[in-house]
Amino acid sequence: MASLKRRQFLKLGALAAGGAFLTTRLAFAGNGGPPTRFVLVILRGALDGLAAVPPYADPDYAALRREVALHEPGANGGVLPLNGFFGLHPSFGFLGQAYANRELVVFQAVASPYRERSHFDGQDVLENGSLRPHALQSGWLNRALAHLPGAPAREPGVALGQNVPLVMRGPAEVSSWSPSKMTALDEDTLARLTDLYAHDPLLSVRLADATAADALVAGDSQMTMAAAPAQGAAAYAARYAQLVKAAAGFLRQENGPRVAVFDTTGWDTHANEGGAEGQLAGRLKALDGGLAMLKQELGPVWSQTAVLMVTEFGRTAAVNGTRGTDHGTGTAAFLCGGAVAGGRVIADWPGLSARALYQGRDLNPTLDLRAVFKGILSEHMGVPERALDAEVFPDSGAVRALRGLTHA
Amino acid sequence: MSLSADTQAAIAANRFGLGARPGDLEAIGSDARGWLRAQLKGSPPQIAGADLKPSFTTLAEALELRRQIEERKKSGTLDPAMAEEQQQKLGQFVRPVYVSEATARFALAVGTERPFLERLSQFWTNHFAVSIDKQFMPALAGAFEREAIRPNVLGRFADLLLAAESHPAMLMYLDNFISVGPDSQAAQRFERRPNAPHLGINENLAREILELHTLGVGGGYTQADVTTFAQVITGWSIGGNHGRFQSGEPGRFVFRPGLHQPGAKTVLNTRYPDSGYGQGVAVLNDLARHPSTAHFIATKLCRHFIADEPPAAAVNRVAGAFTASEGDLPTVYRTLVETREAWAAPLTKFKTPADYIYSVYRGLALPVEAGKGPLGPFEVLGQRIWQPGSPAGWPDRSADWDGSSALLKRIEWADQTGARLGSRIDAKALGPQLLGENLTDATRTAVSRAVSAEQAVTLLLAAPEFMRR
């Protein structure tokens, strides 16, 4: 029951200290190593950062966004307040609260090194951690797992979903997990298959990973395995909730993975994107609700957790001819969690004037996402910086880690 | 190195085809290439059925249904609870169409005597992917494949391209049907009104044609080409929509001159005089002939039929055939069949869930029953028919499909299938019929030592050599 005791202790610690800072240090001390957790959420399809984090006070914003421009805090359908210049989309109720609680850092005008406008290449660069699409067949998060301090865990990372996204593929063994409606294999058949796969280097590892993940799940009665409804907005929210619950189920295990990754889709808002309400607002609301659920499900582990939400690139600064936005460059990102030194917007704002826009059309990125990745991996997860500069993010020596994002 | 006739027959049936049925390897005999070439002769099979309607009929009905809902919302005669109900009506309308279409397609894949041609047809549908997670698409994806893809898979690439890009499903999926030229008559007239919303282009379809359907990313186009090409295809629209998109026969392609951006335009350094609709056709024809397109298509075909990272020599040969024949697809397919590398090693490709399901159904001679039941495995194994989730289509490398959870699901489904049908099947006799010499001694032994007929089927279907093609 060591875990129960530790959790109670952490809870008390958090209450007594009134913040995550002390909690994390106590947890370090109590466990002989950082029990921190990291969750990466990839928003596939290119999130409109100017809708998620509207610079409502920028003089050019309203004219560019026309009918989908959001208004200042307090106005009807207005944004949630951040720092007087940027706001949060009104769908972000939980994130707004997290910002007030200093558990959220908002990044604006960020981008990966990718500067073209293909979703698929953009996601590849975001995940492979190099400067070019398809330059590496493994992902930066997988390569970082090998450098986590402490004894190497058998399953240091888990991908929620049937398959492992590129960012988590590579030499470190990672598991994928998704809920199943089917009955489990009996032990005899499993043993025979394990034998049959013994000389297949790929399938033997995959089968072992799958059974290890299932064993972890079996040890946690709280993990919900109900099937999601198949259709519509309710299905989107339900599938997402299922991923979040599964992620939390793994992360709160004493000897489980410390890193989880999952993705969400539906961000490619070319037409009828909507403003305070509408298509994008619905997706943002589901994202926000999922984070609230993650916090609740993680319980005391939330205080050791940092959740990073990133997308492959942004969208055009101006609304297009079909009340949507086309593929762009600079966008927003979010870092949320009990371990986050939040309540801040980090943005070297380039402005939205015609001259300030990248190629005359997109938000100009002023912060390399790799600086954020490096800051979290080094300070929150304890990955040595020399590994980050060379192996995890090749040719990134010039991109300095952004420090102080978490309390570690 | 030359493989035995038996192994070549297994490659023909399992890699080029959709999985051997009992007796297939024997029927293919010693002429595996001839068996494949013969499938390219004669017009492609069409899927028909009383419940499979033309896309324009379905789309016209769906648009009308939506129009009624919108109208009632606007007039305030619809309370919010009713609005939800009306939205569900739209869902209730599109879902049965999807089920009929997907089941018919599954049945063809399981029953066809031309599985190579069927694999090619599905390859092209995936190349020109529309995904059912967007409104109306569940009702249109099947008809799109029947109308735009299947009739053209044995024709010229340029015709296939035009049929796909001008189909209402594609124009809707990638938003072009509401794209408006900024200097078009409609925009000029409209923008003079006070507080008029801005009308302009949507570059989604133009970008994906260049990136995903023809040149490929890095194929030599710029952002300016994307923007200009989007202007070229303004006016490619659908009849029967609301407002300024209403005219024209409901649910069918319509060219709207009033929305078309006027003037000559330059795409990829070629100047195209304004000929209205013809301007877009001219650009598509040039894209179909472009060397980058030949290389991109050849790479995808070789990745699908040879290996995840296809050998450059094979890609160059197939691309050469594409260029020399001016995109004559049967010539391209025959070159692929003759490509030595496709026969050099068995089992280089990890099956996708759909490949796996087809091969199980064909191998066990299972019937595809009516209704949504047969579609269950596609959902459970993570590849719902026509739902790749993005215009890029389903990915085609092992790492995209071989996750540990994905593998376990496949095994669990094999186990369920074995438990359900095993007592009727002699897995020991079936193994060599489906896998030929690719059946390993380890699998043979495991199957023969199984505790039950059911477990024997599970082990055969879950064997490493049945997971690959």
Interface residues (C-beta under 8 A of the other chain):
Chain A: R44 G45 R66 E67 E116 R117 S118 H119 F120 D121 P133 Q137 A159 G161 Q162 N163 V164 L166 R169 S175 S176 W177 S178 S180 K181 M182 T183 A184 L185 D188 T189 R192 L193 D195 L196 Y197 H199 D200 L202 L203 R206 L207 D209 A210 T211 A213 D214 A230 Q231 G232 T265 G266 D268 H270 A271 V319 N320 G321 T322 R323 G324 D326 H327 Q359 R361
Chain B: G91 R95 D133 L174 D175 I178 S179 V180 P182 A187 P197 H198 L199 G200 I201 N202 E203 N204 R207 E211 V217 Q223 V226 F350 E379 V380 L381 G382 G389 S390 A392 S398 A399 D400 W401 D402 G403 S404 S405 A406 L407 L408 K409 I411 E412 W413 D415 Q416 A442 T443 A446 A450 V451 Q455 T458 L459 A462 A463 P464 M467
